[in-house]
Structure formats: C-alpha cells, structure tokens
Amino acid sequence: MTETAIKSTRMSAEWLRAPALAKVFAALSAGGAEARVVGGAVRNAMINRPVKDVDIATTALPAEVMRLAADAGLGAYPTGIDHGTVTVVAEKRSFEVTTLRRDVETDGRHAVVTFTNSWEEDAARRDFTINALYCSADGIVYDFVGGLDDLRQRRVRFIGDAEARIREDYLRILRFFRFSAEYGKGQLDPEGLAAANALKEGLSLLSAERVRAEMLKLLAALNAVDVVNAMEKSGILQLVVRTRLEPDRFARFVVIEAALGEPPDALARLAALAVNNPEDAAFLGRELRLSNAEAERLTSASAGDPGIAPETSEAIAQAALYRLGADAFARAVRLAWAQSGAPCTDPHWRARALLADRWKIPVMPFTGNDVLALGIQPGPKVGSILSAFERWWISENFPADAERQSRVLKELAREAVT
C-alpha cells in the first residue's frame, strides 16, 4: 500500500487542539518520532459523535516513549509494554500511546506482535476499516484501507479477508455485530456475516468477561434490534446467550424505552431478550460473570409483583414500587409491557411505568431505636416488630399520621411481649 493523506477531510475538532494532547504530541516529536491519533476518536469525530478516549499511535518504541514523556515532564506508565502500549499522562489526562505493530502469531485469542515503522502495516492488523483511521496533530486524516468511504456509507467491513481476521481473534465476531449495531446502517456486510457464521464455534474460546463487555455494548447500541435479529437467525446469538430468546419482546422493549424517553439500559434489554424467570437471570449472571448488582437487576426485571400490571389499583402499584424500588419497578413494568404485546402508546401501561415520577416512595417512619425506646430488649423481636409494622403500613397505603403510626407500633410491641 502507498500512504495517502485524505487532505480534503482535515479535522478541526476541539479535542484535537486540547493542551494536554498537544503536550503529548510535542513530547514525541521532540525525539523525532511521528505520532497520530488513531481509531475511535478519529472515527467518531468524522461523524460528529462524542469522543471519549484519545489513543495515539507512534513510530517511537515503548522505551523511547517512556523516555520522551519523562523528558517532557509527563507521567509515563508501562501499562501494556509487551504489546507496545505506554499510558502517558498530561494535565491529569491519560493517553494510551502504542508503537506501530504488525502481528507475528495469533491463536484466536491473543497475538504476538513485533514493532514496525510502517503505518500501512499497523493499519492492516486492525479489525475494521472504520477503526483504522489516523489523524495527525494538524488535523490531516490518513486512510489506508477505505475506512472513510465505509464510514460515509455506514458500512462495517473487515480489513482484508474476513475469515482470516476472525481467526486472529474470535472476539471479532462479536465486535463485528457490535460495531454494526453502533455504526452500521442497512444490511450487514455480507462477507463479514458469512465469515462470522462460518467460524462461530470459535466463540467458545473466549472468556466470559470479554463476551459480557461486547454484548452489553451491543444491546445498548442504536441499531441493536436489527443486529440481534441477524445474530439470532444465524445461530450465533444462541451460542452466547443460552436461555430461551425472545427477539420480538426485545424489539418491543426497545420501542417502549424510546417512547418513554429513556436512555438505553443494556441490562434491562438483556432481560427483555433472554430472561423469562429468576433462574434465567441467575444463569446469565454466572455465564456472563455479571456483578451481584447486575444479576439482581436482571432478576428484578422479571419480578412477578401484581402491582406491575396496569389492571391493578394504584395502591397496589404503590406497594410494589415501595418493595422493589424505583429503578427495579420501572424495569419490571417495561419488561411486562413488552411481554404483553400492548403498543408503546398504551396510556395505562405508560402511566404505570411512570408511577415513580408522580408518587414519591415514602420512608419507613421507624427504626430499631424506636422499638428499643419502647422497652423492647435487643434481639430478634426488634426486627419482627418492625416487619409487622411495615406490613401494616403498606396494607393501609402508607398512612402519614404520626400519632396513628406510633399507636400501632406500641400495640405491636405490647403483643410481642405477651
């Protein structure tokens, strides 16, 4: 390949002029090295999407990056030195600076790399054309693999032979679908889809943590519904999420989310797609190495509390909202709404889903100290009395009369010692 600068797409993004980034560029160029921003920052800037992390590729070797950063008074940490990555800190901002590389050996999960001074070789080892865009400090965008055209066409395409790229790292199957959901438009790239389908058994080599990260990003993406359908039809989704799949319910859930003006909730979407009972939630929690809090969110989404359905009274719904909490209640209502098949314009479901917006969850008026003040000795009876009071309070629709509350608590305390 011959290096070609696409000068017509010179960028003038504000982040490219940030003082912290300028210091890193200056430090590297002081030693005669060339450096360019690479990957997601360039891709997103070209389509006016938010830029979070700014990664830098350079011709300088890792040890040289460390020395040049130190000479410039910047922090430098060998966070991925074996693969050529040094984290450089300027003005409290971190930048991953990686030496240009080419692959020497791959096994479907890891790569052995060697360093190079060829930008074309570095581009050729990356996964998708839209991720192999480089931008110099003066804003010139370099494209060696047709990424700019693919970005304009909203096309996610492997660099080179799709099957060869997947064999280098089978996570690229999920990344193909995730990036298609985030950046693609229309039909998925046929070659990429065929390669992913042909090599899907390689997904079994991946760690649960890597699968989890890609799937949660995919489910929250703009075009998640179309991509999930494509994965389900190819049988790939079943290899990753091994519970009974409900893609139609998932699609309805996404529409309901949008109708309510809610941002995408990846875990709630996973529940809509693959959680049909608490056992499914527990299984996915183990399979995808979810945290306890994340697994609990899946479980709460499938809560069968009667107050979730709009056919029940508002008082019953308020009791459910109190028991579950606002987030879990809203998640459970949205999932039940999607399961019902009711349209996203249904006023009854909408009112139930937004109950927490118009009714503030009351705070339990008593604590253990209040029970102890009544002469009850420390021990299990304290908790039993509080639980009995709470059941009464909920059943009476949370009366706020303090005198009445105190009278009931005293009666329960007397009953507990007789």
C-alpha positions as CSV (number, residue, x, y, z in Angstrom):
1,M,0.0,0.0,0.0
2,T,1.0,3.6,-0.6
3,E,0.4,6.1,2.2
4,T,-2.3,8.5,1.1
5,A,-3.3,11.6,3.1
6,I,-7.0,12.4,2.6
7,K,-6.4,16.1,2.9
8,S,-10.0,17.1,2.0
9,T,-11.1,15.8,5.4
10,R,-8.8,17.8,7.5
11,M,-10.3,17.9,11.0
12,S,-10.6,20.9,13.3
13,A,-12.1,19.1,16.3
14,E,-11.8,20.9,19.6
15,W,-10.3,17.9,21.4
16,L,-7.5,17.8,18.8
17,R,-6.4,21.3,20.0
18,A,-6.5,20.4,23.7
19,P,-3.4,21.4,25.6
20,A,-2.9,18.0,27.1
21,L,-2.9,16.3,23.7
22,A,-0.6,19.0,22.3
23,K,1.9,18.2,25.1
24,V,2.0,14.5,24.2
25,F,2.4,15.3,20.5
26,A,5.2,17.7,21.3
27,A,7.0,15.2,23.6
28,L,7.0,12.5,20.9
29,S,8.0,14.8,18.1
30,A,10.9,16.2,20.2
31,G,12.6,12.9,19.7
32,G,11.9,12.8,16.0
33,A,9.0,10.3,16.3
34,E,5.9,10.6,14.4
35,A,2.5,10.3,16.2
36,R,-1.1,10.3,15.2
37,V,-4.4,9.8,16.9
38,V,-5.9,6.5,15.8
39,G,-9.2,4.6,16.0
40,G,-12.3,5.6,17.8
41,A,-11.6,9.2,18.4
42,V,-11.0,9.8,14.7
43,R,-13.9,7.7,13.6
44,N,-16.4,9.4,16.0
45,A,-15.1,12.9,15.1
46,M,-15.7,12.3,11.4
47,I,-19.4,11.6,12.1
48,N,-19.9,14.1,14.9
49,R,-20.2,11.6,17.7
50,P,-18.8,12.2,21.2
51,V,-15.1,11.4,21.6
52,K,-14.1,9.9,24.9
53,D,-10.7,8.2,24.9
54,V,-7.9,9.5,22.6
55,D,-5.4,6.8,21.6
56,I,-2.2,7.6,19.9
57,A,0.0,5.5,17.5
58,T,3.6,6.3,17.1
59,T,6.8,5.2,15.4
60,A,8.7,5.5,18.7
61,L,9.5,2.3,20.5
62,P,8.0,1.8,24.0
63,A,11.2,2.6,25.9
64,E,11.6,5.7,23.8
65,V,8.1,6.8,24.6
66,M,8.8,6.4,28.3
67,R,12.0,8.5,28.0
68,L,10.5,11.2,25.8
69,A,7.5,11.6,28.1
70,A,9.7,11.8,31.2
71,D,11.9,14.4,29.5
72,A,8.8,16.5,28.8
73,G,7.7,16.2,32.5
74,L,4.8,13.9,31.7
75,G,3.8,10.8,33.5
76,A,4.6,7.5,31.7
77,Y,3.4,4.1,32.8
78,P,4.1,0.8,31.0
79,T,0.5,-0.5,31.2
80,G,0.8,-2.8,28.2
81,I,4.5,-2.7,27.4
82,D,4.6,-6.2,25.9
83,H,2.2,-5.1,23.2
84,G,3.8,-1.7,22.8
85,T,1.4,0.4,25.0
86,V,2.5,3.1,27.4
87,T,0.0,5.3,29.2
88,V,1.1,8.9,29.1
89,V,-0.5,11.4,31.5
90,A,-0.6,15.1,30.7
91,E,-2.6,17.6,32.7
92,K,-4.3,14.7,34.5
93,R,-5.5,13.2,31.3
94,S,-4.4,9.7,30.2
95,F,-3.5,8.8,26.7
96,E,-2.6,5.3,25.5
97,V,0.4,5.6,23.3
98,T,1.2,2.5,21.3
99,T,4.1,1.7,18.9
100,L,3.1,0.8,15.4
101,R,2.8,-3.0,15.2
102,R,2.3,-6.0,13.0
103,D,1.2,-9.5,14.0
104,V,3.7,-12.3,14.1
105,E,1.5,-15.0,15.5
106,T,-2.2,-15.3,16.5
107,D,-4.2,-18.1,18.2
108,G,-7.8,-16.8,18.1
109,R,-7.4,-15.1,21.4
110,H,-4.0,-13.4,21.7
111,A,-1.5,-12.0,19.3
112,V,2.3,-11.9,19.3
113,V,3.4,-8.7,17.8
114,T,6.6,-7.1,16.5
115,F,7.1,-3.4,16.1
116,T,7.3,-1.6,12.8
117,N,7.7,1.9,11.4
118,S,5.1,1.3,8.7
119,W,1.7,2.9,9.2
120,E,0.3,0.7,6.5
121,E,1.3,-2.5,8.4
122,D,-0.2,-1.1,11.6
123,A,-3.5,-0.3,9.8
124,A,-3.6,-3.8,8.1
125,R,-3.6,-5.6,11.5
126,R,-6.7,-3.7,12.8
127,D,-10.1,-5.2,12.7
128,F,-12.4,-2.9,10.7
129,T,-11.7,-0.3,8.1
130,I,-13.5,2.4,10.2
131,N,-11.2,1.7,13.1
132,A,-8.0,2.2,11.1
133,L,-8.2,5.9,10.6
134,Y,-5.3,8.1,11.7
135,C,-5.2,11.8,12.3
136,S,-2.0,14.0,12.7
137,A,-1.7,16.9,15.1
138,D,-2.5,19.3,12.3
139,G,-5.8,17.5,11.5
140,I,-5.0,15.5,8.4
141,V,-6.8,12.2,8.3
142,Y,-4.9,9.2,6.9
143,D,-6.8,6.3,5.4
144,F,-5.1,3.2,4.1
145,V,-7.9,0.7,3.9
146,G,-11.0,2.6,2.7
147,G,-12.3,3.4,6.1
148,L,-13.6,6.9,5.3
149,D,-15.8,5.6,2.4
150,D,-17.1,2.8,4.6
151,L,-17.8,5.4,7.4
152,R,-19.8,7.6,5.0
153,Q,-21.7,4.5,3.8
154,R,-22.3,3.4,7.4
155,R,-20.7,0.1,6.5
156,V,-18.7,-2.1,9.0
157,R,-16.2,-4.1,7.0
158,F,-13.3,-6.2,8.0
159,I,-9.9,-5.2,6.7
160,G,-8.7,-7.8,4.2
161,D,-10.1,-11.3,4.3
162,A,-12.9,-11.5,6.9
163,E,-12.2,-15.2,7.9
164,A,-8.5,-14.6,8.3
165,R,-9.2,-11.6,10.6
166,I,-11.6,-13.5,12.7
167,R,-9.2,-16.4,13.1
168,E,-6.7,-14.0,14.6
169,D,-9.2,-13.2,17.4
170,Y,-12.6,-14.8,17.6
171,L,-13.9,-11.8,19.7
172,R,-14.0,-10.0,16.3
173,I,-17.2,-12.0,15.6
174,L,-19.0,-10.1,18.4
175,R,-17.2,-6.9,17.6
176,F,-18.5,-7.2,14.0
177,F,-22.0,-7.3,15.3
178,R,-21.4,-4.7,18.0
179,F,-19.9,-2.1,15.6
180,S,-22.6,-2.9,13.0
181,A,-25.2,-2.0,15.7
182,E,-23.3,1.1,16.7
183,Y,-22.2,2.4,13.3
184,G,-23.8,0.4,10.6
185,K,-26.9,1.1,8.5
186,G,-28.9,-1.3,6.4
187,Q,-27.8,-4.8,5.7
188,L,-24.8,-6.2,7.5
189,D,-21.7,-6.6,5.3
190,P,-22.3,-10.0,3.6
191,E,-18.7,-11.1,3.7
192,G,-18.4,-10.3,7.4
193,L,-21.7,-12.0,8.2
194,A,-20.7,-15.1,6.3
195,A,-17.3,-15.3,8.0
196,A,-18.8,-14.9,11.4
197,N,-21.3,-17.6,10.7
198,A,-18.7,-20.0,9.4
199,L,-16.4,-19.5,12.4
200,K,-18.9,-19.0,15.2
201,E,-17.8,-22.1,17.1
202,G,-14.6,-20.2,17.9
203,L,-16.7,-18.1,20.3
204,S,-16.3,-21.0,22.8
205,L,-12.6,-20.0,23.2
206,L,-13.5,-16.5,24.6
207,S,-13.6,-15.6,28.2
208,A,-17.0,-14.7,29.7
209,E,-15.6,-11.2,30.6
210,R,-14.8,-10.4,27.0
211,V,-18.2,-11.7,25.8
212,R,-20.0,-9.7,28.5
213,A,-18.4,-6.5,27.6
214,E,-19.2,-6.8,23.9
215,M,-22.8,-8.0,24.4
216,L,-23.8,-5.2,26.8
217,K,-22.4,-2.6,24.4
218,L,-24.2,-4.3,21.5
219,L,-27.5,-4.4,23.3
220,A,-27.4,-0.7,24.1
221,A,-26.5,0.3,20.5
222,L,-28.6,2.4,18.1
223,N,-29.4,-0.5,15.7
224,A,-29.4,-3.3,18.3
225,V,-32.8,-4.7,17.2
226,D,-31.7,-5.4,13.6
227,V,-28.4,-6.8,14.6
228,V,-29.8,-9.0,17.3
229,N,-32.3,-10.4,14.7
230,A,-29.4,-11.2,12.4
231,M,-27.4,-12.9,15.2
232,E,-30.4,-15.0,16.1
233,K,-31.1,-16.1,12.6
234,S,-27.5,-17.1,12.1
235,G,-27.5,-19.1,15.4
236,I,-24.7,-17.0,16.8
237,L,-26.8,-15.4,19.5
238,Q,-27.8,-18.8,20.9
239,L,-24.1,-19.6,21.4
240,V,-23.6,-16.5,23.5
241,V,-26.9,-16.2,25.4
242,R,-28.0,-19.7,26.2
243,T,-31.5,-19.1,27.5
244,R,-34.8,-19.0,25.6
245,L,-34.5,-16.0,23.4
246,E,-37.4,-13.5,22.8
247,P,-36.2,-11.2,20.0
248,D,-39.7,-9.9,19.3
249,R,-40.1,-9.0,23.0
250,F,-36.7,-7.3,22.9
251,A,-37.7,-5.2,19.9
252,R,-40.9,-4.1,21.6
253,F,-38.9,-3.3,24.8
254,V,-36.6,-1.0,22.8
255,V,-39.6,0.8,21.2
256,I,-41.1,1.3,24.7
257,E,-37.9,2.6,26.1
258,A,-37.8,5.2,23.3
259,A,-41.4,6.1,23.8
260,L,-40.8,6.8,27.4
261,G,-37.7,8.9,26.6
262,E,-35.4,6.6,28.5
263,P,-31.8,6.1,27.5
264,P,-30.8,2.5,26.5
265,D,-30.4,0.2,29.5
266,A,-28.2,-2.7,28.4
267,L,-29.1,-5.0,31.4
268,A,-32.8,-4.3,31.0
269,R,-32.5,-5.1,27.3
270,L,-30.7,-8.3,28.1
271,A,-33.6,-9.2,30.4
272,A,-36.1,-8.4,27.6
273,L,-34.1,-10.6,25.3
274,A,-33.3,-13.6,27.4
275,V,-34.8,-13.6,31.0
276,N,-38.0,-15.4,31.4
277,N,-37.8,-16.3,35.1
278,P,-35.4,-15.8,38.0
279,E,-33.4,-18.9,37.1
280,D,-32.5,-17.4,33.7
281,A,-31.2,-14.3,35.5
282,A,-29.1,-16.4,37.8
283,F,-27.8,-18.4,34.9
284,L,-26.8,-15.4,32.8
285,G,-25.2,-13.8,35.9
286,R,-22.9,-16.8,36.1
287,E,-22.3,-17.3,32.4
288,L,-21.5,-13.6,31.7
289,R,-19.7,-13.0,35.0
290,L,-22.1,-10.2,36.0
291,S,-21.6,-8.5,39.3
292,N,-24.1,-9.2,42.1
293,A,-25.7,-5.9,41.4
294,E,-26.1,-6.5,37.7
295,A,-27.5,-10.0,38.3
296,E,-30.0,-8.5,40.7
297,R,-31.1,-6.0,38.1
298,L,-31.8,-8.9,35.8
299,T,-33.8,-10.7,38.5
300,S,-35.8,-7.7,39.4
301,A,-36.8,-7.1,35.7
302,S,-38.7,-10.4,35.8
303,A,-40.4,-9.7,39.1
304,G,-43.9,-11.1,39.2
305,D,-45.4,-8.5,41.6
306,P,-49.1,-8.0,40.9
307,G,-48.6,-4.2,41.2
308,I,-46.7,-4.1,37.9
309,A,-49.7,-4.7,35.7
310,P,-51.9,-1.7,35.0
311,E,-55.1,-3.7,35.7
312,T,-54.3,-3.4,39.4
313,S,-55.1,-0.4,41.6
314,E,-52.7,2.4,42.1
315,A,-52.5,1.5,45.8
316,I,-51.3,-2.0,44.9
317,A,-48.8,-0.5,42.4
318,Q,-47.5,1.9,45.1
319,A,-46.9,-1.1,47.4
320,A,-45.0,-2.8,44.6
321,L,-43.0,0.4,43.9
322,Y,-42.1,0.6,47.6
323,R,-41.0,-3.0,47.8
324,L,-39.0,-3.0,44.6
325,G,-37.6,0.5,44.5
326,A,-38.0,3.0,41.6
327,D,-35.4,1.5,39.2
328,A,-36.4,-2.1,39.6
329,F,-40.1,-1.3,39.4
330,A,-39.7,0.7,36.2
331,R,-37.6,-2.0,34.7
332,A,-40.1,-4.7,35.6
333,V,-43.0,-2.7,34.2
334,R,-41.3,-2.1,30.9
335,L,-40.5,-5.8,30.6
336,A,-44.1,-6.8,31.4
337,W,-45.3,-4.2,29.0
338,A,-43.2,-5.6,26.2
339,Q,-44.3,-9.1,27.1
340,S,-48.0,-8.1,26.9
341,G,-47.7,-7.0,23.3
342,A,-49.5,-3.8,24.1
343,P,-48.5,-0.8,21.8
344,C,-46.0,1.7,23.1
345,T,-48.7,4.3,23.0
346,D,-50.9,2.4,25.6
347,P,-51.9,5.0,28.2
348,H,-52.4,2.6,31.0
349,W,-49.0,0.9,30.7
350,R,-47.4,4.3,30.3
351,A,-49.0,5.6,33.5
352,R,-47.9,2.5,35.4
353,A,-44.3,2.8,34.0
354,L,-44.1,6.4,35.1
355,L,-45.6,6.0,38.5
356,A,-42.4,6.9,40.3
357,D,-42.4,10.3,38.6
358,R,-45.7,11.3,40.3
359,W,-45.5,9.3,43.6
360,K,-42.5,9.6,45.9
361,I,-41.7,6.5,47.7
362,P,-42.2,7.1,51.4
363,V,-39.5,6.4,54.0
364,M,-40.2,3.8,56.7
365,P,-41.0,6.0,59.7
366,F,-39.4,3.9,62.4
367,T,-36.1,2.2,63.1
368,G,-34.8,-0.3,65.6
369,N,-34.0,2.5,68.0
370,D,-37.7,3.5,68.1
371,V,-38.6,-0.1,69.1
372,L,-35.9,-0.2,71.8
373,A,-37.2,3.1,73.2
374,L,-40.5,1.2,73.9
375,G,-38.7,-1.1,76.3
376,I,-38.1,-4.0,74.0
377,Q,-34.8,-5.8,74.6
378,P,-32.3,-6.0,71.8
379,G,-32.8,-9.2,69.8
380,P,-34.9,-10.8,67.0
381,K,-38.1,-9.3,68.4
382,V,-37.0,-5.8,67.3
383,G,-36.9,-6.9,63.7
384,S,-40.1,-8.8,64.0
385,I,-41.9,-5.8,65.3
386,L,-40.6,-3.5,62.6
387,S,-41.6,-6.0,59.9
388,A,-45.1,-6.3,61.4
389,F,-45.4,-2.5,61.4
390,E,-44.2,-2.3,57.8
391,R,-46.7,-4.9,56.6
392,W,-49.5,-2.9,58.4
393,W,-48.2,0.4,57.0
394,I,-48.1,-0.9,53.4
395,S,-51.6,-2.6,53.7
396,E,-53.0,0.7,54.8
397,N,-51.4,2.6,51.9
398,F,-48.7,4.3,53.9
399,P,-50.6,6.5,56.3
400,A,-48.7,9.6,57.2
401,D,-50.5,10.3,60.5
402,A,-47.6,10.2,63.1
403,E,-49.9,9.6,66.0
404,R,-51.6,6.7,64.4
405,Q,-48.2,5.2,63.4
406,S,-46.9,5.5,67.0
407,R,-50.1,3.9,68.4
408,V,-49.8,0.9,66.0
409,L,-46.1,0.4,66.8
410,K,-46.8,0.4,70.6
411,E,-49.6,-2.1,70.1
412,L,-47.3,-4.4,68.1
413,A,-44.6,-4.1,70.8
414,R,-47.1,-5.0,73.6
415,E,-48.3,-8.0,71.6
416,A,-44.7,-9.2,71.1
417,V,-44.0,-9.4,74.9
418,T,-47.3,-11.0,75.9
